[in-house]
Structures are given as structure tokens and as C-alpha cells.
Amino acid sequence: LTCVLTTYFGSVVVLIAREHIRVEMIDSWFTGRGAAVLGIAVDLLMTWFLLAVAFGCFLMTSATWTTFTASMAWFRMGYVYAAVGVAVTAMALVLVLDIYVQLMVLAGRRKEAEA
């Protein structure tokens, strides 16, 4: 569980710091408003994917909540899926906030986006 928590909650931190995997070649093709629109589109796709994963985690948590591991009688397998689901939901929230900021910048309301 510690490995799962470290990996997925570390992904949230990396996403907030904007140090996640990027394809620089595609970024270099767009500048200004086009880059912002591309950023919003990519964030929307990533959010959709993460919400699908979060839903899958919910289903797996429900399905494995009564299943215990062989080595630790107190540890439910549902804990692992719940931890991943919480982290993935947090990542989706970070992306939604990023989409909001990008939309405010596109609308010329940079000060509102920073507040």
C-alpha cells in the first residue's frame, strides 16, 4: 500500500509542479492562443481518462472490499484500489483547476485566475 500511495500521490505532486511527461515537439508547433487551446484540449482528454480510471477504482474497491490478502489478515485489497481512486481523483481535480486558469487567461482575466 505504501508503494501505491507513494506512486500515485507522487503523481499528483508532479502534475501540480507541471513536471509530468510532455512531448516538447508538439508543444513547439503551437504558440500563444493555439498553445493555450491545445493545453485545454489535452487537459480535457487527461481528465476524461482519469475519471474513467477513478470509476474503475470505485468498481474494484466495491468488488474487493471483502477480500483480504493472504499474508495480512487485516489488509483488504479494496484499500489499494481506494488509494489509487483518491489519488486519481485528486489528479483530475488539479487538471480541472488548470483548465479553469487557462480559460481565464484566454478570456483576458489573468488576475481572476491567479486569485
NORWOQUI-V687315 format. One record per residue. N is the residue number from 1. RES is the residue in one letter. PHI is phi in radians with two decimals (* if undefined). PSI is psi in radians with two decimals (none if undefined). OMEGA is omega as a letter, one per 30 degrees, with the letter a starting at -180 (* if undefined). Layout:
N&RES&PHI&PSI&OMEGA  N&RES&PHI&PSI&OMEGA
This chain:
1&L&*&-0.64&l  2&T&-1.10&-0.69&l  3&C&-1.12&-0.73&l  4&V&-1.11&-0.82&l  5&L&-1.07&-0.79&a  6&T&-1.08&-0.78&a  7&T&-1.16&-0.93&a  8&Y&-1.34&-0.66&l  9&F&-1.30&-0.46&l  10&G&-1.13&-0.60&l  11&S&-1.12&-0.61&l  12&V&-1.10&-0.79&l  13&V&-1.10&-0.76&a  14&V&-1.12&-0.67&l  15&L&-1.17&-0.71&l  16&I&-1.10&-0.70&a  17&A&-1.37&-0.05&a  18&R&1.03&0.68&l  19&E&-1.98&0.34&l  20&H&-1.32&3.00&a  21&I&-1.04&2.31&l  22&R&-2.34&2.67&l  23&V&-1.84&1.69&a  24&E&-1.08&-0.56&a  25&M&-1.07&-0.77&a  26&I&-1.21&-0.68&l  27&D&-1.05&-0.61&a  28&S&-1.27&-0.30&l  29&W&-1.31&-0.37&a  30&F&-2.10&2.51&l  31&T&-2.40&2.80&l  32&G&1.03&-2.23&a  33&R&-1.11&-0.66&l  34&G&-1.09&-0.68&l  35&A&-1.16&-0.67&l  36&A&-1.16&-0.74&l  37&V&-1.13&-0.73&l  38&L&-1.08&-0.74&l  39&G&-1.06&-0.72&l  40&I&-1.14&-0.76&l  41&A&-1.08&-0.76&l  42&V&-1.14&-0.75&l  43&D&-1.07&-0.69&l  44&L&-1.11&-0.75&l  45&L&-1.12&-0.75&l  46&M&-1.14&-0.70&l  47&T&-1.11&-0.77&l  48&W&-1.03&-0.80&l  49&F&-1.09&-0.81&a  50&L&-1.13&-0.63&l  51&L&-1.18&-0.61&l  52&A&-1.14&-0.72&l  53&V&-1.13&-0.74&l  54&A&-1.07&-0.71&l  55&F&-1.13&-0.73&l  56&G&-1.07&-0.68&l  57&C&-1.12&-0.69&l  58&F&-1.06&-0.79&l  59&L&-1.10&-0.76&a  60&M&-1.21&-0.63&l  61&T&-1.08&-0.78&l  62&S&-1.10&-0.71&a  63&A&-1.28&-0.52&a  64&T&-1.92&0.16&a  65&W&-1.10&-0.54&a  66&T&-1.66&0.08&l  67&T&-1.69&2.19&l  68&F&-1.82&2.68&l  69&T&-1.28&2.76&a  70&A&-1.24&-0.57&a  71&S&-1.58&-0.39&a  72&M&-2.29&1.83&a  73&A&-1.14&-0.35&a  74&W&-1.58&-0.19&a  75&F&-1.69&2.02&l  76&R&-1.51&2.47&l  77&M&-1.13&-0.45&l  78&G&-1.07&-0.45&l  79&Y&-1.04&-0.71&a  80&V&-1.11&-0.86&a  81&Y&-1.17&-0.61&l  82&A&-1.13&-0.73&l  83&A&-1.10&-0.77&l  84&V&-1.11&-0.73&l  85&G&-1.08&-0.72&l  86&V&-1.14&-0.78&a  87&A&-1.13&-0.74&a  88&V&-1.16&-0.66&l  89&T&-1.13&-0.68&l  90&A&-1.11&-0.69&l  91&M&-1.10&-0.73&l  92&A&-1.10&-0.68&l  93&L&-1.11&-0.73&l  94&V&-1.04&-0.74&l  95&L&-1.17&-0.68&l  96&V&-1.09&-0.74&l  97&L&-1.12&-0.66&l  98&D&-1.15&-0.69&l  99&I&-1.08&-0.76&l  100&Y&-1.02&-0.83&a  101&V&-1.08&-0.77&l  102&Q&-1.12&-0.67&l  103&L&-1.15&-0.69&l  104&M&-1.14&-0.69&l  105&V&-1.13&-0.75&l  106&L&-1.09&-0.59&a  107&A&-1.43&-0.03&l  108&G&1.42&0.39&a  109&R&-2.01&0.99&a  110&R&-1.06&-0.68&a  111&K&-1.13&-0.69&l  112&E&-1.15&-0.64&a  113&A&-1.20&-0.57&a  114&E&-1.38&-0.32&a  115&A&-1.29&none&*
